[in-house]
Each structure stands twice: as structure tokens, then as C-alpha cells.
Amino acid sequence: MTSFSAAAPSSRARATALDLGAFVTAAPSSFHAAREGARRLEAAGFTELVETRAWDAADVAGDRYVLRDGSLIAWSAPEGAGEASPFRIVGSHTDSPALKLKPNPQLGAETFAQVGVEIYGGPLLNSWLDRELRMAGQLALADGSTVLVDTPGLLRVPQLAVHLDRAVNKDGLQLDPQRHMQPIIGIAPTDVMEILAHHAGVARRDIVGMDVVTVDAQAPALFGADEEFLASGRLDNLTSVHAEVEALIAVAAGTRSETATGPAPIALLVANDHEEVGSASRSGAAGPFLEDVLVRVHAALGGNESSRRQVLASSMVLSADAGHAAHPNYPERHDPVTRPRLGGGPMLKNNAQQRYATDAVGIAAFAAACERAGVPYQHFVSNNAMPCGSTIGPITATRLGMTTIDVGITLLSMHSAREMCATADPLLLQGACAAFLRG
């Protein structure tokens, strides 16, 4: 390929970005994301543990993973790990803003069959218009089992023609979430549940519950003069899930020795569900999943409550969640000095109100990890007139008392049905995560 600028990504960066695209395609819902991460880990030699069974020292040694709904925890315990081993944790979230199917999704008007949806998280609603949408998620069956479902692009939310809204380009598009965001699926009466059953390979009568969202059906793709950009749905926050999975696989494949302050850490990833709606669930960061696993691993290695609290005090969490690059068309929306850019490496997120958990100690730890990895990093802080969002970082720090650092890849079009990042950045984030996990 002919290069037209100095920003052309390396072949390794291109390969990582394309692999991220493959990960996103395989992960249309949080349930799929957790299981795609588990599939990759298992292919690399990790073994699943089940929460409902007892764990002993042999169970938690080596490379293991645990699934809970749409969340995933995995770890690599170095040889000789014991009750004094601290944790190095990278955290992310598996969910993204979406249109979520209502319990009774049958809907219709003007001879069209439609699918009843409600708004999940904070999507840019206009970006869901005029594009084909997949349905994906988890179905609960009458026998107590669950099954994943994923359809092709069957739905579309058509925008009103400009001829019927002459002022739209002057006054702006106004969308009512109930009236204007219900997708079309057919002309004749259509049984939505029958379609889901067909694509899941189950009988319609056996479906008793579902958690199903709609997502953009268009495949991820590189673009730009030198293909220096990746366009894809759900980059917030599958960029981080992909990076931490691949980083943990790399760490598990290497050797680790004692650090200057003690034993080699147990490298662990957590990918929580429900961050986009506040994390308050049994599989969200405000729930007990991570603490449950940490308590059980530490106990299986011979620790007690007192030693566990000592270990947590010496452990660290890297909360990885996508953030905003400075926008060329809206420069006034960003801090006048701190201008994170696409292709500049992961950014350290700072906020005086503790919407991000980063502090000076965490900055130093992340800077050291980036130096070891040869990865550039940059800072992020909001314009004072533009309150920022938050992440799993402050929640995790509050629950567990560990030093926590908020970082993330830079994006444009965040919370759009199709976001964009630099082709170079997924590899840089992955390198930084691996260096941090090694301790």
C-alpha cells in the first residue's frame, strides 16, 4: 500500500486493529463479549472455574477464568503464588449504549411490523437511524438454561424524509425515544420471538426471558488516506476488553519474577457488564463479582481476612475505558491546553471531582508501565464547562480500597452506533496493559 503521510500505521498495528474488529464482530452483546474473551483465553490454555463449586489451591493456580452473565474475570497466577501475592488488575466493561428489546417486543403501525425497544445507556440516537441492525443477546429457557442469540441485520429505524421536516437542518433533529426509535422488521405481521428462537436454534415455546439488544450490522473497517482509522460499533468499550484479554494471554505466556517490593503479582482482568447504566447489578462493577473472586482466590492460596486486606492495600487496578479525543469541528468543547489526539497512545484520565480515580501515585505507576512497554501516553481532563462521565474506576476503588488509575483509548463519535479510533492505538493500549499486569 502506498503511504501518503507519516501517520501510516505499522503492519503490527494494522493486524491488531483488524483483530479488534474481529473481536467486535463476534461480540454484539455483553454476553457475547464475555464469551468471546473466554474463548480466546481457553484457546491460550486458560481453564474455566465455576462459581458454584469449591476452589482449592490447585484450582486457582495457573491460568483460570470465570464467567458471570455478561461479565468475565480471568487471571494468571505465577509459580509460587501464595497469600502474600498482590494483584495487578486491568478492568473494563462489556456493554455499550444500544436499543434494547422490551419483554413484549411485538409492535406495529401503518402496516409495518416493528420491534418494541427501550433506550439502554446514553446512545447518540440519530446514529441508530437509517442503518441495518442486528439483534443479539441471551435467551433464558424453561429448563433453566441460557443460550446466546445473534441475527443478521434485520431491523432499521427510518428517518423522516426532509420533505416532511423542512426545518430539520436548521432547527436540528428532535427524536422522541418512544415514538421515533422503534425499528421496522417487516411488512406482514412478524413474530419477533419466533425469529429469535430460529437464530438461537431453540423452540419459541421454550423462551421465558431475554436480554437482547440491537447493534449496527455493518462490519468494522479501516479507512483514511493511509487506513490510519478504524470505524466500528462498540469501541466503547470493547477496545479495552480486547486489549486486556490479549495482554493477559501475553503475560501468561511469559515468565515473571519477584518485584522490588515482594512476590510477583497475580495478573487479573475483569470485564464488567452494565457500566453504561450505572454498574449496579450482580455482574456490574458496583456488584460483588470481583470481590467474590478475589476473596476466594486469596483464601484458596492460604490467606485469611487480615492477609487479604494487606494484599489489597498493595494491589493496583487499571480501569481501561475509552475517552474523547479533541474534535476538529468542536475545539471549544475541550480543555484549552490538554488536547488528547487519536494515535497518541492511551490517555490518563484526570478529574478533580473523582469521576475518574486517577491520582499522583497511579499516574506514576502507569507512566512506569508505559516506559517499560515503550508506549507513549497522554493526559485527559475535561473543559470545566463540560462535566465528564465516569467509569468502573471510582466504583472499584471505593469497593476494594485499591489504588486505581483511569486510562483509555481516544475516540471520536463516542456513543454513536459507529465510533472511530486510530489504527495505531489498540496495539499501544494492549502493550501498556501487559506491562502494567506484569507489575
HELIX and SHEET records of a PDB file:
HELIX    1   1 SER A   11  THR A   25  1                                  15    
HELIX    2   2 SER A   30  ALA A   43  1                                  14    
HELIX    3   3 ALA A   57  VAL A   60  1                                   4    
HELIX    4   4 LEU A  125  TRP A  128  5                                   4    
HELIX    5   5 VAL A  162  LEU A  164  5                                   3    
HELIX    6   6 VAL A  168  ASP A  171  1                                   4    
HELIX    7   7 VAL A  192  ALA A  200  1                                   9    
HELIX    8   8 ARG A  204  ASP A  206  5                                   3    
HELIX    9   9 LEU A  235  ALA A  253  1                                  19    
HELIX   10  10 GLU A  275  VAL A  277  5                                   3    
HELIX   11  11 PHE A  289  ALA A  300  1                                  12    
HELIX   12  12 GLU A  305  ALA A  313  1                                   9    
HELIX   13  13 PRO A  331  ARG A  333  5                                   3    
HELIX   14  14 ALA A  360  ALA A  373  1                                  14    
HELIX   15  15 ILE A  392  LEU A  400  1                                   9    
HELIX   16  16 ASP A  425  ARG A  438  1                                  14    
SHEET    1   A 9 THR A  47  GLU A  48  0                                        
SHEET    2   A 9 GLY A  62  ARG A  68  1                                        
SHEET    3   A 9 SER A  71  ALA A  77 -1                                        
SHEET    4   A 9 ILE A 266  ASN A 272 -1                                        
SHEET    5   A 9 PHE A  87  HIS A  93  1                                        
SHEET    6   A 9 MET A 316  ALA A 320  1                                        
SHEET    7   A 9 THR A 403  GLY A 408  1                                        
SHEET    8   A 9 MET A 347  LYS A 349 -1                                        
SHEET    9   A 9 GLN A 378  PHE A 380  1                                        
SHEET    1   B 6 THR A 146  ASP A 150  0                                        
SHEET    2   B 6 LEU A 133  LEU A 141 -1                                        
SHEET    3   B 6 ILE A 207  ASP A 216 -1                                        
SHEET    4   B 6 ALA A  98  ALA A 109 -1                                        
SHEET    5   B 6 PHE A 112  TYR A 120 -1                                        
SHEET    6   B 6 ILE A 184  GLY A 186 -1                                        
SHEET    1   C 3 ALA A 221  PHE A 223  0                                        
SHEET    2   C 3 PHE A 229  SER A 232 -1                                        
SHEET    3   C 3 GLU A 419  ALA A 422 -1                                        
SHEET    1   D 2 GLY A 323  HIS A 324  0                                        
SHEET    2   D 2 THR A 410  LEU A 411  1                                        
END                                                                             
